[in-house]
Amino acid sequence: MKRVFVNGYGSIGSRIIQFIADDHDVEVVGVGKYSPDERVSDAISRGFKVFVPKNKIDHFKNFDISGTIEDKISDCDLVIDASPGGIGYENKKTLYEPKNIHAIFQGGEKITGERSVASFIFNSRVNYEKAFDKQFVMQGSCNVTGMGKIIQPLKEKYGKKIKRLDATLLRRWSDLEDSKTVVKDSIEWSYNPHHDEDVKSYMGVDTPLFIRAFKVPTRQMHVHAMDVRFDGPAPNAQEIINIYKNEYGVATLYGVKGTKDIRDYAESIKFSFKDTNMIHIHADLTEVQDDVVKLTYSDDQTGIVVPENHLLMQAMLFKRKKEDAFRHTEELFHMYEKKRMLEAHFKE
Ligand code: NAD
């Protein structure tokens, strides 16, 4: 059985390990923890073995840890790195490359420049098979993953008829369970956001995507307002909405007043971590003006990349056929059922 280690137990790592623990095709060896805080006990209470860096072992004297990260990952087939943005590169250099281990990196890393972690960004809707035989692959960030799910179906249907995609990203300040970060009463902007370059890296450099990004004081979700400009009159709104009817991980919702409505519903229905694991098209905000379709969708930042990591893991470890991998991911994530419930609750 393939052995998988999750390195980092924050917002993303804690979710990934919880889901893949139910995957009987892999053995989840344990999780890497870097600070001796209450989350060590949380991981142990969930049944995970906790490993820590060799040089910090003394800091964890009060916890029942199972050994060091350095020793443990040596006999693993794959590490899913869920370290803070930029640290994945350090781990690649100090751990994964020297030990010749395969690794998945998260969206806070880079695929260009000196600190590149991998040669490409994964998006299951676009390039699933490309991950076969790769030692290192980077999963796109939540925004980058969500945009792929929106743009790829548009591209397949309309191709060169799309002249421009102008997106304004309203990014959440921090995650729900991140109590340490103070959410400031401010709207901050990003200079040179990485998102369009990341999306173009896997959808083609000629994708006519232009992005502005703002960080807003909320913990709930991201919202993207995307204007799709056509060469000639735009299709009607219903035609656009219909494109997403059968898309995996895309729900079409009506009557939502804001992102918290969706989280509250996810919580009430006991979705794991209050996540929907998908994006939500706000159908009643879709408008057409002349040659432009104005699309608005929200993006479950913490949830959306977790099934993606599971799909990527299957591509890298088993080179599984795409349909079989999606079927298997569905067994763990129940995305069809979540989509059905969301759409039944937020209906026209
Ligand atoms: P986080 O800060 O919640 O968690 C990171 C964890 O890594 C912490 O527990 C930290 O102690 C631990 N850590 C510290 N040093 C480490 C090391 N050397 N190796 C491994 N782990 C180490 O961060 P997060 O939100 O889980 O983000 C992780 C990655 O996922 C980042 O690249 C981020 O950009 C990406 N991502 C985050 C989100 C999100 O919504 N939070 C969504 C998509 C992608």
Boltz pocket constraint, residues with backbone or C-beta under 6 A from the ligand:
constraints:
  - pocket:
      binder: B
      contacts: [[A, 7], [A, 8], [A, 9], [A, 10], [A, 11], [A, 12], [A, 13], [A, 32], [A, 33], [A, 34], [A, 35], [A, 81], [A, 82], [A, 83], [A, 84], [A, 85], [A, 86], [A, 87], [A, 91], [A, 106], [A, 107], [A, 108], [A, 109], [A, 140], [A, 141], [A, 142], [A, 175], [A, 301], [A, 302], [A, 305]]
      max_distance: 6.0
